[in-house]
Amino acid sequence: MIILKLPDELQFIANGRKTQKRTSAKMDGKTCLISGSSSGVGLAAAKRIAKAGANLVLICRNPVKASAIKEEIGKQYGVIVDTVIADFSDFSQVRHAAFQILEKYDKIDVLVNSVGVHNNYRELNSDGIEMVFCVNHLAQFLLTRLLVDRIIESAPARILFVNSEGHRFGGLDINDLNWNKRRYSGFQSYGASKIAQLLTVWEMAEQITETGVTVNAMHPGGVKTNIGMNNGFIYRFYQNFILSPFLSSPEISGEAIYYLVADPEMAKFSGKFFNQTIEEKAARYALDRVMGKKVWEISEKLTGLDNQEK
């Protein structure tokens, strides 16, 4: 019998079907920050991590949703739940959120970046930056950089970026991040933001080697979320009635995220990409370390971190 092995670039198809790893590790007393935690993957992760005993700091955009989730999780799992309000399309709000967290918390054991947006049409934020690139990459890069020293002080600690197999869509052009020269593509814009995120994950992991802090990225699986539901009737119809029946519950993502930030075995992995809990090779162009250093510098400049560190 001949068994054909998929090429590395297509291995994600098989990996998504594999039995995923699980853990029962406790997180009692740990402080876990989760962005994008008012729905979908972020909310599922918050509930699963709370079930393991961790106290939560939930970074949300909508204060009404945040208040309801705080009450629900606190009551159900008996952990401390705090909320911080920030819109990740606005760097000033991200900075303020980081300031609030640093003022209040001496210890940060886990940071899960799970904010996500998908646009079918080009939109710029108030700083003139393409919205998807801003929210999916730059704002999370900024938040993590502002908190990383505190996370290192709290070591052993873990940083996890919820990325996507959508990075395989391509689309990253560092000379046209705002899509001024190209026809805008929602899929490629999304892919560009996820490629940039992966490239900076490798850089960050290398920079903080030997600190006791791990930095990884993961694809959360094909699950039902609200991402892209801002794109009008046709997109929502496709998502709800065509695609949704083939997608799984966000709870599978929550379980995977919990494994990656809680299981003792994960302490030895950093600078890796996981398809849920299965280690996987990212797309070739998302592994380019020369490009990664360029994207790091661009990200520092666009978020104002380059001036802050001078």
N, C-alpha and C positions, 0 to 999 in steps of 0.2 A: 504494500500500500504506500503510495506516494503522498507525503504531507507537504503541501505548499505553504511556505512562510511568506506572509505579506511583507513588502518592503517597509523600511522604517517609517516612511512618510505616510503609509496607510495602516500602520499597526494600531492606530487609535480605534479603528473599527472593531478589531478583535478585543482590544482592551476594555472597551465599553461593555462588552458582553461577559467579561470574566466575573467570577465570584469576587466580590470586594472584601477587603480586610475589615475586621471589626475589633473593637477593644471594649473593655469594661473599666478602663483606668479612671480613677477618681480625680477630680480637680478641686477638691475642698479647699476653700480659702484663697484660691487663685483669683486674680483680677483679669478679666478678659474684655478687651475693647472690640466691638464689632460695628463697622460702618455698613450702611445700607440694610439696616436690620428691621425695617418696618414691614417687610413683605418678602415673599419668595425664599431664595436661598439663605439670605442673611437672617431672616426670622427663624427659619428651620434650624440653622446653626445655633442661634441664640438659645432656643428651647432645649436643644440636645446638650449643649454645654452647661446650661443651667441645671439640667437633670443630673449632670455629673458633679454638681456641687459648686461650680464657679460663680463668683459674683460678677455682674455684667455692667459694662458701660456701653450703652447703645447710642450710636451716633446716627441720628435720623433727620430727615428734612422737614417732616410734617409733625408739629408739636401735638396735635390732637391724636394722631396714630401712636406717637411715642408714649403719650400718657396712658393710653389704653393697654398697650403692650407691656409697659412697665408694671401696671397693676396685675395683668393676667399672669405674667411669668413669675413675679414675686409671690403671688398668692399660690400658684400651682407648685412651685419648686422650693419655696422657702429660702430663697437667696436674696441678696441685696441687688437691686437693679436701679441704676442711675441712667439718666438720659441727657444727651447733649445735642442741641439743635444746630444743624449746619447744612446749607445747600452747597453741594460740591461743584456747582458751576461758578462759585464765587470764592476766590482765594482768600479774601478777607474773612469770610465766615469759617473757612477751614483753619486759618491761623487762630481765630478766636476760640474755636473748639479745642485746638491743641493747647492753647494757653489755659483754658478752663481745666482741662484734664491734668496738666502739669501742676497747676495750683492745688488740685484736690488730691491727687494720687501720687504717693511716694513709690509705688510699685506697680509695674505693668508686666504681667506674666505672658499675656497673649494679645496680639493684634491681628484681627481678621479684617482684611479690606475686601468688602463685597459689594460696593456701590457699582451699579451698571446702568448704562443707557444705550439705546439703539435708535438712530434717526434715519428716516428715509430721505429727508431733505436737509440740506446744509443749513446750519444755524451757528451763529457766533455768540459767545458770551459777552459780558460787558467789557472785557479786556480785549475783545477782538480775536479770541481764540476759538477754533472750531469746537463745538460743544462736546462731541463724543470723545475727542482726544483729551479735552479738559477734564471731564468727569471720570472717564474710565482709566486714565493714566495720570495726568499731571496733578490733580487734586489729591489722589491717593499717594503719589510720590511725595508731595509736599507734607501731608499729614505724617507719613512714616518717618521722613527725615526730621521733622520737628520733634517727634517722640522717641527717636531711636536711642538717644543718650540715656533716657530714663529706662528704656527697655534693657539696654546693656547693663545698667546698674542693677536691674532686677534679675539678671541671669541666674540660672538657666531660664531662657524665655524663647518664645517662638513668634515669628511673623509669617503670615500666610496671605497671599494674594489670590483671590478667586479670579482666575483668568478664563480662558475658553479655547476649545478647539477652533473657534472662530478666528484665532490668530493665523490659521492656515488659509484664510481668505486673501492674505497679503494686503497691499494698499499703502504701506509705509513709504513715504517719500519725504525725507527731511528737508528738502528744498521746496516743498509745497504742502506743509502740514495743514494749512487752512483750505486746501482745495481751491485755490484761486486760479490755477492753471489747468486743472483737470475737471472733467465732468464728475460731479459728486456721485459716489456709490455708497449706499448705506452699509452694505456688507463689507466693502473694502475699508470704509471709514472705521467701522467696528474692528476689523482685522488689524488696521494700523495701530489703534489704541492698545490692543492686546499684545502686538509685537513689541511695541515700545515698552510696555510694562515688563514683559519677559526679559528684554535686553537689560533693563535696569535692575531686575531681580538678580541676575548673574553678577552684575557689578557690585551691588550692595552685599551680596553673600560673600564675595571676595574681600571687600573692605572690612567686614566685621568678623572675619575668620578668627578663631581662638578667643572669642568673647563669651562663648556659651549661648549665643543667640543664633537660631537657625532662621533662614529666609527661604521660603519655597513658594511655588505657584501650583494651582490645580484647576482642572476642568471639572465643573460640578456635576456633569452628566446631563442627559437630555431630559430636563424637568420643566414643569409648568411654572412660569413666573409671569410677572406683569411687565417685563422688559419689552419695550417697543410698543406698548399699548397707547402711547401718545401719538401714533402715526396715522390716525384716521380710520375710517370705516373699513376700507378694503383690507388693510393690515390686520385690524382687529378681527374681521371675519375669518381671514386666513388662519390667524393664530388660534381662535376659539373653536372653529369648526373643521378645519382641515388638518392643522398640525397638532393641536392639543390632544386628540385621542391617542396619538402615538407617543406622548410624553409621560413621564413618571411623576410621582409626587416629589415636591422639594425635600421631603424628609430623607430621601436617599442622599441628597447633597449634604444635609445637616449631619447625617451619620458619618459621611466621608470627611467632612471638615473636622468634626469631633475627633476622629481617628488621627488625622494629621497633626492636630495641635495637642493631643492628650496622650497618645500611645508612647510608652517609654522607648520603643524601638526607633521612633521618628527623631529622637534626639541626635542621631548620627547622620541625618540627611540634611544638607543645606545646598542651595543653588540648584534645586531639582524641580522638574515639572511632573505632575501626577495627573493621570486620567482617573478622577475620583481618588482611589487609593493605590492605583497601579502606576509605578514609575514608568515614564514614557519619554521618548525623544521628541523634542519640539521641532517645528519646521526648520529647515536649513537656515533660512534668512533670519530666524529668531535666535540663532546661536552665534551670530557674527559678532565677535567680541570687539572688533575695531569699530563697527557700527554702534555697538553698545556704549562705548566711551563717548562717541559723538552725541548719542541720544541722551546720555547722562548730563553732558554739558548743556545741551539745549534745554533739557528739563529744568536744570538749575536756573538758567537764565529766564525762562518763561514764568517760573514761579517766584522769582526774586530771591532765590536762595544764594545766588552768586554774590549779590551785593551784601546780603546779610552776613556772609562768612568772611568778608574782607576786613 
